[in-house]
Amino acid sequence: MLTHALAESFVIEGGEPLNGRVKAAGNKNGALPILAACLLTDEPVLLHNVPRIRDVETMVALIADLGADVEWTGGNDVRVHAAGRSSHELDAELARRIRASFLLAGPLLAREGRASVPPPGGDVIGRRRLDPHIHAFAELGAEIDIGARYELRTPGLRGKHIFLDEASVMATENAVMAASLAPGETVIGNAACEPHIQDLCRFLVSLGAEIDGIESNVLRVRGVERLSGGEWRLGPEHIEVGSFVGLAAVTGGDVTIDDVEPKDLQAILPTLERLGIHVEFEGSSLRVPPNQELAIRDDLGGQIPKIEDGPWPAFPADLTSIALTVATQARGTVLIFEKMFESRLFFVDKLVSMGARIILCDPHRAVVSGPTRLVGQQMSSPDIRAGMAMLLAALCAQGTSTIGNVGEIDRGYERIDERLRSLGARIERVEG
């Protein structure tokens, strides 16, 4: 199945504006920790609005392999019942497919007192430290041996004051999950606070966890004896919403995105506005009006502006590739500063081959001058977000583009080719 997905390609005929309505999918980075957190209770949990994407399917398989009863009860509904599990060891082949496999360490430690986790996989976008996870587990009372696998064990976790040396999303999630059943109070300083972390915390509270400080960078978790089952609807994927806004803008189309959460876009829309994109809200729907004149807004004094990412509430790193591609179609010059991952920008050579005017200054910085007329090209997706950026470029380019390795895009965007066709895009999925 995996090999088949990686062998597929998208063939795109560009130059057509996208028009119509599309529904935002559930948050991928919320689904993965929430699925892992279902191991913290021995009662059934029913999750709604779960994106049917490769990374989620892998997490479902990992949980099932540990002995939990997991089933898709609907197109985007998953039921998890972890009444009894037969293993605390993660399957190495499954774990190497997604970085989020390491999120199972916290729940396993909390309920089983031990976890055996292989090095996780995921996007090759630069170094991604596990140090904050290990530090948090050690502070909570775990012993860790690191070899071919991460072997974690504890006679019992205890609440502790923890300061993360970086605002790591997954380390925050792991610490919150582990602390939810640890006696005493755990205080997590320099916690990440992205929308999907907020969703995880609120989900845990719905099961009986006691967590204060949600939406802030200091979380206080008072351990409880047990968590109950329950039902939860995942929040919308704000990264996908930002991606669709970019798609609509660069093609000059009129697109409305339904089921969005406006407050989750507070760090995204101001940056896109600096590239000339304007949107309209009506309740939980966001419209991108057609035929916008994309123009980069200079800083005061006519200075070249800079778009940079960072931990929430800064502009999300997962949208850096999208912003860079939009900038190729906007009048003016902008510096894109990707501070978090040193390999994220290495896909820009593909855009240059399409006609984009981009100077890659170093692994973290690129100067983009636009607008430029892009022409179709043959490319291959190195990771989820670069793959979506290539889709943006292909859809606004003249001629035909082919994007290989689309299994990477499928990891983060549910049925993206079908949904784009519903908006009028000329895109086909082909073998090879």
C-alpha positions in Angstrom: 0.0 0.0 0.0 2.8 2.4 1.0 4.9 1.5 -2.0 1.9 1.9 -4.3 1.2 5.4 -2.9 4.8 6.5 -3.3 4.8 5.3 -7.0 1.8 7.5 -7.9 2.0 11.0 -9.5 -0.2 13.9 -10.0 -0.5 15.3 -13.5 -1.8 18.9 -13.4 -2.8 21.2 -16.2 -2.3 24.7 -14.8 -3.8 28.1 -15.5 -7.4 27.4 -14.3 -8.9 29.4 -11.5 -10.3 27.4 -8.6 -14.0 28.1 -7.8 -16.5 26.7 -5.4 -16.7 25.5 -1.8 -14.5 23.0 0.2 -14.8 21.8 3.7 -11.7 21.9 6.0 -10.6 18.5 7.2 -9.9 17.6 10.8 -6.5 18.6 12.1 -3.8 16.1 11.3 -1.5 17.2 14.1 -4.5 17.1 16.5 -5.6 13.6 15.4 -2.3 11.9 16.0 -1.8 12.9 19.7 -5.5 12.5 20.5 -5.5 8.9 19.0 -2.4 8.2 21.2 -4.2 9.7 24.2 -7.0 7.1 23.8 -4.5 4.6 25.4 -4.8 6.5 28.7 -8.3 5.1 29.4 -9.7 1.6 29.4 -13.1 2.8 28.3 -14.2 3.3 24.6 -13.6 6.7 22.9 -15.3 7.8 19.8 -13.6 10.4 17.7 -15.2 12.4 14.9 -13.8 14.5 12.0 -10.7 12.4 11.9 -8.8 13.0 8.6 -8.5 9.8 6.5 -4.9 10.3 5.6 -1.8 8.1 5.6 -0.3 9.4 8.8 -3.5 8.8 10.7 -3.9 5.3 9.2 -0.4 4.5 10.4 -1.2 5.7 14.0 -4.3 3.6 13.9 -2.2 0.6 12.9 0.3 1.3 15.7 -2.4 1.4 18.3 -4.0 -1.7 17.0 -0.6 -3.5 17.1 -0.3 -2.6 20.8 -3.5 -4.6 21.4 -6.2 -1.9 21.4 -9.4 -2.4 19.6 -9.5 0.3 16.8 -12.0 0.6 14.0 -13.2 3.2 11.5 -17.0 3.4 12.2 -17.6 6.0 9.5 -15.8 7.9 6.8 -14.1 10.2 9.4 -15.0 8.5 12.7 -12.8 6.2 14.7 -13.6 4.2 17.8 -10.7 3.2 20.1 -11.1 0.8 23.1 -7.8 0.1 24.9 -9.3 -2.1 27.6 -6.4 -4.5 27.5 -3.2 -4.3 25.5 -0.7 -7.1 24.8 2.4 -5.1 24.1 4.4 -2.0 25.2 6.7 -2.3 22.2 6.1 -0.3 19.1 6.4 -2.0 15.7 9.6 -0.6 14.1 8.3 -0.7 10.5 5.2 1.3 11.4 7.0 3.7 13.7 9.5 4.7 11.0 6.7 6.0 8.8 5.7 8.8 11.1 7.4 11.0 13.6 4.2 11.0 15.7 4.9 7.3 16.7 6.9 8.8 19.6 3.7 10.2 21.0 2.8 6.7 22.2 5.7 6.8 24.7 3.8 9.1 27.1 0.6 7.2 27.3 2.4 3.8 27.6 4.5 5.1 30.4 1.5 6.5 32.2 -0.6 3.3 32.0 1.9 0.5 31.6 5.0 1.9 33.4 7.1 1.1 30.4 7.5 1.8 26.7 9.9 0.5 24.0 10.0 3.0 21.1 12.1 2.9 18.0 13.5 6.1 16.5 10.6 7.8 14.8 10.3 8.6 11.1 8.6 11.5 9.4 9.5 14.3 7.0 13.2 14.9 6.2 13.1 18.6 6.8 16.0 18.9 9.2 17.0 17.9 12.6 14.1 17.3 15.0 15.3 16.8 18.6 13.9 14.2 21.0 15.8 15.8 23.9 12.8 17.7 25.3 10.7 14.5 25.4 13.4 12.6 27.2 14.0 15.4 29.6 10.3 15.6 30.5 9.9 11.9 31.0 13.0 11.9 33.2 11.7 14.7 35.3 8.4 12.8 35.8 10.3 9.8 37.1 11.1 7.6 34.1 14.4 5.8 33.5 15.6 5.8 30.0 18.1 3.7 28.1 18.9 4.7 24.6 20.3 2.2 22.1 18.7 0.8 18.9 15.4 1.7 20.6 14.3 4.1 23.4 13.6 1.9 26.4 11.6 3.8 29.1 10.3 2.4 32.4 9.1 3.8 35.7 7.9 2.4 39.0 5.4 5.3 38.9 5.4 8.8 37.5 5.1 11.8 39.8 4.1 15.4 39.2 7.0 17.8 38.7 7.9 21.3 37.5 9.3 20.9 34.0 10.9 23.6 31.8 11.2 22.5 28.2 14.4 23.8 26.5 12.4 24.4 23.4 8.7 24.9 22.8 8.4 21.5 21.2 4.8 20.6 20.1 5.2 16.9 20.5 7.3 17.1 23.7 4.5 19.2 25.2 1.9 16.7 24.1 3.9 13.8 25.5 4.4 15.6 28.8 0.7 16.5 29.1 -0.4 12.9 28.4 2.1 11.4 30.8 1.3 13.9 33.6 -2.4 13.4 33.3 -2.3 10.2 35.3 0.8 11.1 37.5 0.0 11.9 41.1 0.6 15.5 42.1 0.9 18.6 40.0 3.0 18.9 36.9 3.9 22.4 35.7 5.2 22.6 32.1 7.0 25.8 31.3 7.8 27.0 27.8 5.0 24.7 26.6 4.0 24.9 23.0 0.4 26.1 22.6 -0.6 25.5 18.9 -4.3 24.9 18.2 -3.8 21.1 18.1 -2.2 21.1 21.5 -5.2 23.1 22.8 -7.5 20.5 21.2 -5.6 17.6 22.9 -5.8 19.3 26.3 -9.5 20.0 26.0 -10.1 16.4 24.8 -8.2 15.1 27.9 -10.3 17.4 30.1 -13.4 15.9 28.6 -12.2 12.5 29.8 -11.6 13.8 33.3 -8.1 15.2 33.2 -7.4 18.4 35.2 -5.5 20.9 33.1 -5.2 24.7 33.5 -3.5 27.2 31.3 -4.8 25.9 28.0 -3.8 28.4 25.2 -0.8 29.6 27.2 2.8 28.5 27.4 2.5 27.3 31.0 0.4 24.2 31.6 -0.6 22.9 35.0 -1.7 19.3 35.1 -3.1 17.8 38.3 -2.8 14.0 37.9 -6.0 12.0 38.3 -6.4 8.3 39.2 -8.1 7.4 35.9 -9.7 8.8 32.8 -13.1 7.8 31.4 -14.2 7.2 27.9 -16.0 9.8 25.8 -16.7 11.3 22.5 -14.8 14.2 20.7 -14.9 16.1 17.5 -11.5 17.2 16.3 -10.9 20.8 15.4 -10.3 21.9 11.7 -6.9 21.8 10.1 -5.7 25.4 10.1 -2.7 24.5 8.0 -5.0 23.1 5.3 -7.1 26.2 5.5 -4.1 28.4 4.9 -3.1 26.1 2.0 -6.5 26.5 0.3 -6.3 30.2 0.8 -3.0 30.2 -1.1 -4.4 27.9 -3.8 -7.4 30.3 -4.4 -5.2 33.4 -4.4 -2.5 32.2 -6.9 -5.1 30.9 -9.3 -7.3 34.0 -9.1 -10.3 31.9 -8.1 -13.3 32.4 -5.8 -13.1 29.8 -3.1 -15.1 29.4 0.2 -13.7 27.2 2.9 -16.3 25.8 5.3 -16.0 24.6 8.9 -13.0 26.8 9.8 -12.1 28.1 13.3 -11.3 31.9 12.8 -9.2 32.2 16.0 -6.9 29.4 14.8 -6.0 31.7 11.8 -4.9 34.6 13.9 -1.2 33.9 13.2 -1.8 33.1 9.6 -4.0 35.7 7.9 -1.9 38.8 8.8 1.1 37.2 7.1 -0.9 36.3 4.0 -2.3 39.8 3.9 1.3 41.1 3.6 1.4 39.1 0.4 -1.8 40.8 -0.8 -4.4 38.1 0.1 -7.6 39.4 1.6 -10.4 37.1 2.9 -13.9 37.5 4.1 -15.6 35.7 7.1 -19.2 34.6 7.4 -19.5 32.6 10.6 -17.4 29.5 10.3 -16.9 30.0 6.5 -13.9 31.9 4.9 -14.1 33.2 1.4 -11.2 34.2 -0.8 -12.6 36.7 -3.3 -11.5 36.3 -7.0 -9.0 38.1 -9.1 -7.0 39.7 -6.2 -4.0 41.7 -7.1 -1.2 40.1 -5.1 1.3 42.7 -4.0 3.9 42.4 -1.2 3.4 45.1 1.4 6.8 46.8 2.2 7.8 47.5 5.7 7.8 51.2 6.8 10.3 53.3 4.9 10.0 51.1 1.8 12.1 48.4 3.3 12.0 44.8 2.0 9.7 42.8 4.4 10.5 39.6 6.1 8.2 36.6 6.7 9.5 34.4 9.4 8.0 31.4 11.3 8.2 30.3 14.9 6.3 28.6 17.7 2.7 29.6 18.1 1.4 32.3 17.9 4.1 33.1 15.3 3.5 32.2 11.7 3.5 28.3 11.4 6.5 26.6 9.9 4.2 24.3 8.1 3.0 27.2 6.0 6.4 28.7 5.1 6.5 26.7 1.8 3.0 28.0 0.9 3.9 31.6 1.7 7.0 31.3 -0.5 5.1 30.0 -3.4 2.4 32.7 -3.1 5.2 35.3 -3.1 6.3 34.1 -6.5 3.0 35.4 -7.8 3.0 38.7 -5.9 4.5 42.0 -7.0 7.5 43.0 -4.9 10.3 41.3 -3.0 10.2 39.5 0.3 12.7 37.6 2.5 11.4 34.2 3.7 13.1 33.2 6.9 12.5 29.5 7.9 14.0 29.4 11.4 12.9 26.0 12.5 14.0 23.4 9.9 17.2 23.6 7.9 16.0 21.5 5.0 12.5 22.9 4.6 13.5 25.3 1.7 15.5 22.9 -0.4 12.5 22.4 -2.7 12.8 25.9 -4.2 15.1 24.7 -7.0 12.0 23.1 -8.5 10.2 26.5 -8.4 13.3 28.2 -10.0 13.1 25.6 -12.8 9.5 26.7 -13.4 10.6 30.3 -13.8 10.4 31.7 -10.2 12.9 34.3 -9.2 14.3 33.0 -5.9 17.7 33.3 -4.3 18.3 30.7 -1.7 20.7 32.5 0.6 21.3 29.6 3.0 19.3 26.7 4.4 17.0 29.0 6.3 16.6 32.1 4.1 15.3 32.8 0.6 14.6 36.0 -1.2 11.6 35.9 -3.6 10.9 38.6 -6.3 7.6 38.5 -8.2 5.4 38.2 -10.0 6.8 35.6 -12.4 5.1 33.5 -14.9 5.6 29.8 -14.0 5.7 27.0 -16.6 4.9 23.4 -16.1 7.7 21.1 -14.8 8.3 17.6 -13.6 8.9 17.5 -9.9 8.9 15.1 -6.9 7.5 15.9 -3.5 10.1 15.6 -0.7 7.7 16.2 2.2 4.1 17.0 2.9 4.3 20.8 2.9 6.7 21.1 0.0 4.4 18.8 -2.0 1.4 21.2 -1.4 3.6 24.2 -2.4 4.4 22.4 -5.6 0.7 21.9 -6.2 0.1 25.6 -5.8 2.9 26.3 -8.3 1.6 23.7 -10.8 -2.0 25.0 -10.6 -1.1 28.5 -11.5 1.6 27.6 -14.0 1.1 27.5 -17.8 1.2 24.0 -19.2 1.4 20.6 -17.7 3.3 19.7 -14.5 3.9 16.2 -13.0 4.5 15.8 -9.3 5.9 12.4 -8.2 6.0 10.8 -4.8 2.5 12.1 -4.0 2.3 9.6 -1.1 4.0 12.4 0.8 1.2 14.8 0.1 -1.4 12.1 1.0 0.2 11.9 4.4 -1.2 15.4 5.3 -4.1 16.2 2.9 -7.1 14.0 2.6 -8.2 13.1 -1.0 -6.5 16.3 -2.2 -6.9 15.5 -5.9 -10.6 14.8 -5.6 -11.2 18.0 -3.6 -9.3 20.1 -6.0 -11.2 18.6 -9.0 -14.4 19.6 -7.2 -13.1 23.2 -7.4 -12.4 22.9 -11.1 -8.7 22.0 -11.0 -7.4 19.8 -13.9 -5.5 17.2 -11.8 -5.3 13.4 -12.3 -3.6 10.7 -10.2 -1.6 8.3 -12.3 0.6 5.3 -11.8 4.3 5.9 -12.0 
